[in-house]
């Protein structure tokens, strides 16, 4: 549970607006909005934005700014990386596919040339 201090700038979680914490009475936090009214709120209805000095408290997380600790063991991502043999087989397949496409292009060029000659004779 987030603890608030007098002077903390807060936003309302379930409503538009926010203000500054003016007093705390038990579990009720009184927030002065920009019209000057004190609104009684429950801590669960508030998000702290900044303390009295204006230091931001992102999502009320006191650990913001700390460096993450290194992971001791590798994290399992569920991704399976191909082996060298699988990569080489894929390269061979792509080279064969490229060679087949090159042959098909040559055949298509020959057919287009033949059609052009036929059209030239007819015209």
Steps between C-alpha positions, in 0.01 A plus 500: 500500500629842410560744781442867436657801667366849537613697195498208257351584161243238402264413216163336544502145371129473413416864430639799315721727704733494790661729752726517803469290817406746779431261787469133583243374749527125560446335163353812339722731296372855453602642164467872426400536135570805282173663613619493863265231628622211716377172356505191725652208306613146573868430426396237244328777300818708464824492305792699641658721235763697696603576857530845658835561332350414161685171461291269282386169643411302190211270580587521871798274444781579740739277302497721190852610420669191636697291258352159419687211651666265250324173441698213645378242250401534134134572444312242293335691215334207330679585175678220320803613302592303187814291492785562253389199295144635479628841390725346234207290371287816478775682309522207252122502458498875432787470249310224314184710506697794360648284224151372409367856489789606277418217257132598502590862423710389201209289371255789543733739316523251212119471489457880503754534216315233302167677555649833396630346176160341430321831560750680274434251215122536534508880499 
